[in-house]
Amino acid sequence: MAGIDKTYTSSWKEYKELVDWARGRNIDFKYGKKTLKVPISNAIYQWNEEDFTRERPVLNTATWEDKFLWDNCPCQFVIDRLRDVYGDNGNYLDNLIVNNIPDDFKTNRKITIVRDKTTKFPISNKGLYSYGYWSVQTVGMTSFWYSKDLDAWVDYQSFPWDTNTMNGRTVKSIVRRLRKMYLPSGLTFMLMGNYVGEHYLIKVK
């Protein structure tokens, strides 16, 4: 399930209550030896009192932010919005485990690179003609997205993420980074160069 997306209110009082509560509050994440503090205020839109002549979007949240709001936020209009999306009893959010790496996700996985059916060229460390950079994306419908802050592929419900693409200058550097991440066995990525037909598959074993 994705996050609730936007939360709206036409009340300056409700908005101010949310802003005042969020000030100085962080969601703390730990990924291996890395730590990350994400201010909950990052998800709040900036408005002035005179803007509330009509309903305004005041929050735009991911699933892990919804979990934090459900557990901590005192603002009734936010809780009402969460209940609209996740159900009155909140079982989904109560059972959602955020900031967690499953036991079967391991570092130092064996990384294998094989030719994709669209591949036209032999692989080289810096790509065809040693030009440009490599892009990496997951293959198929997975819950993995890339976090720039953590330099890791993470489950979108459990950790903050930025994009569906990781970039790197060389194949060796990409493999080295992937081996430092907590990944499940069987995950597959597409490795793409700058030219049509410069495609390969990365297999995590």
C-alpha positions as MATLAB code, in Angstrom:
seq = 'MAGIDKTYTSSWKEYKELVDWARGRNIDFKYGKKTLKVPISNAIYQWNEEDFTRERPVLNTATWEDKFLWDNCPCQFVIDRLRDVYGDNGNYLDNLIVNNIPDDFKTNRKITIVRDKTTKFPISNKGLYSYGYWSVQTVGMTSFWYSKDLDAWVDYQSFPWDTNTMNGRTVKSIVRRLRKMYLPSGLTFMLMGNYVGEHYLIKVK';
ca = [
       0.000    0.000    0.000;
       1.311    3.453   -0.885;
       1.244    6.503    1.344;
      -1.812    8.698    1.778;
      -0.373   11.283   -0.600;
      -1.850   14.701    0.255;
      -3.767   15.790    3.349;
      -5.919   18.920    3.065;
      -7.468   21.464    5.382;
      -9.169   24.835    5.009;
      -8.376   25.744    8.623;
      -5.404   27.897    9.555;
      -5.832   26.716   13.146;
      -5.460   23.048   12.140;
      -2.491   23.842    9.932;
      -0.776   25.851   12.676;
      -1.332   23.028   15.182;
       0.400   20.624   12.787;
       3.326   22.969   12.105;
       3.867   23.686   15.802;
       3.801   19.986   16.686;
       6.193   19.008   13.859;
       8.792   21.652   14.677;
      12.021   19.956   15.781;
      10.636   16.413   15.422;
      12.652   13.894   13.413;
      12.090   10.351   12.230;
      15.318    8.483   12.997;
      16.524    5.760   10.668;
      19.381    3.303   11.081;
      20.705    1.357    8.097;
      23.706   -0.755    9.037;
      26.293    1.715   10.312;
      24.516    4.672    8.720;
      22.049    6.906   10.559;
      19.612    9.354    9.032;
      17.343   11.934   10.660;
      14.373   13.058    8.580;
      12.421   16.090    9.869;
       8.684   15.416    9.694;
       8.333   19.081    8.709;
       9.844   18.129    5.316;
       6.420   16.737    4.415;
       4.535   19.938    5.311;
       3.678   22.584    2.732;
       4.503   26.214    3.510;
       1.454   28.494    3.827;
       0.527   31.791    5.442;
      -2.682   32.522    7.321;
      -4.089   34.607    4.454;
      -3.783   31.580    2.138;
      -6.580   29.723    3.923;
      -9.490   31.233    2.051;
     -10.050   27.733    0.652;
      -8.878   24.182    1.211;
      -5.122   23.715    0.866;
      -2.826   20.666    0.727;
      -0.763   20.744    3.918;
       0.942   17.324    3.968;
       2.395   15.006    1.341;
       3.586   11.805    2.981;
       5.125    8.430    2.215;
       4.082    5.244    4.019;
       6.847    5.435    6.622;
       5.761    9.000    7.440;
       2.148    7.816    7.770;
       3.300    5.269   10.347;
       5.055    7.991   12.351;
       2.003   10.263   12.179;
      -0.327    7.444   13.235;
       1.819    6.662   16.263;
       2.620   10.230   17.314;
       0.557   13.010   15.739;
      -2.083   14.686   17.991;
      -3.826   16.506   15.113;
      -7.286   15.024   14.646;
      -7.664   16.058   11.000;
      -4.453   14.153   10.169;
      -5.638   11.034   12.007;
      -9.009   11.264   10.242;
      -7.221   11.327    6.886;
      -5.126    8.291    7.847;
      -8.291    6.429    8.821;
      -9.907    7.316    5.497;
      -7.021    5.671    3.671;
      -5.983    2.799    5.936;
      -9.255    1.993    7.705;
     -10.825    3.052   10.972;
      -8.900    0.630   13.173;
      -5.475    1.386   11.685;
      -4.421   -2.269   11.724;
      -2.281   -1.855    8.638;
      -0.255    0.956   10.190;
      -0.131   -0.727   13.596;
       1.434   -3.806   11.980;
       3.740   -1.920    9.611;
       7.404   -2.291   10.531;
       9.375    0.830    9.638;
      13.131    1.333    9.920;
      13.727   -2.394    9.728;
      16.018   -4.595    7.641;
      14.562   -8.135    7.363;
      16.762  -10.945    8.652;
      17.116  -12.487    5.184;
      18.527   -9.254    3.710;
      22.323   -9.562    3.747;
      25.377   -7.568    2.744;
      28.240   -8.989    0.665;
      25.897  -10.822   -1.664;
      27.433  -12.396   -4.757;
      26.781  -10.105   -7.712;
      26.661  -11.578  -11.221;
      26.285   -9.615  -14.463;
      24.817  -11.366  -17.508;
      23.774  -10.299  -20.989;
      20.202   -9.152  -21.452;
      18.309  -10.215  -24.583;
      18.597   -6.639  -25.875;
      22.372   -6.527  -25.345;
      24.439   -5.806  -28.457;
      27.871   -5.078  -26.983;
      30.372   -6.810  -24.692;
      30.469   -5.240  -21.247;
      33.304   -2.946  -20.233;
      33.997   -1.319  -16.895;
      33.424    2.268  -18.052;
      30.875    1.491  -20.737;
      31.053    1.650  -24.500;
      33.845    3.987  -25.627;
      34.537    4.720  -21.925;
      31.978    7.505  -21.996;
      29.257    8.704  -19.634;
      27.833    6.735  -16.722;
      25.801    3.642  -15.906;
      22.198    3.626  -14.665;
      20.755    0.873  -12.487;
      17.045    0.100  -12.034;
      15.154   -2.826  -10.559;
      13.535   -5.317  -12.909;
       9.839   -6.090  -12.525;
       7.386   -4.849   -9.921;
       9.403   -4.644   -6.714;
       9.134   -2.534   -3.574;
      12.758   -1.390   -3.852;
      13.603    2.258   -4.465;
      16.926    4.034   -4.218;
      17.835    6.284   -1.267;
      20.530    8.837   -2.096;
      21.153    9.633    1.572;
      21.732    5.985    2.467;
      23.221    5.044   -0.930;
      21.070    1.938   -0.787;
      18.118    0.185   -2.376;
      15.444    0.088    0.325;
      11.842   -1.009    0.745;
       9.712    2.057    0.048;
       7.486    1.432    3.081;
      10.314    1.089    5.594;
      12.887    3.733    4.655;
      12.978    7.119    2.916;
      13.801    6.961   -0.796;
      14.358    9.374   -3.669;
      14.239    7.703   -7.072;
      14.047    4.457   -9.055;
      17.545    4.898  -10.511;
      21.076    4.569   -9.123;
      23.947    5.976  -11.196;
      27.632    5.113  -11.247;
      30.722    5.794  -13.330;
      32.040    2.237  -13.517;
      30.690   -1.294  -13.259;
      33.193   -2.085  -10.506;
      32.022    0.835   -8.367;
      28.381   -0.192   -8.795;
      29.101   -3.783   -7.793;
      31.124   -2.584   -4.798;
      28.229   -0.388   -3.639;
      25.630   -3.115   -4.132;
      27.669   -5.539   -2.033;
      27.538   -3.069    0.885;
      23.720   -2.947    0.776;
      21.269   -5.202    2.590;
      19.625   -7.080   -0.287;
      17.554  -10.245   -0.668;
      18.767  -13.146   -2.750;
      17.090  -13.288   -6.166;
      16.783   -9.541   -6.745;
      17.520   -8.465  -10.337;
      18.594   -5.078  -11.672;
      18.968   -3.694  -15.175;
      22.367   -2.104  -15.875;
      22.095    0.458  -18.678;
      24.768    2.370  -20.530;
      24.479    5.382  -22.805;
      23.766    3.526  -26.031;
      20.833    1.493  -27.326;
      21.718   -2.161  -26.837;
      24.099   -1.471  -23.948;
      21.915   -3.338  -21.445;
      22.872   -6.048  -18.953;
      21.255   -7.820  -16.008;
      22.655   -7.711  -12.466;
      21.734  -10.823  -10.465;
      21.918  -10.791   -6.655;
      22.650  -14.266   -5.237;
];
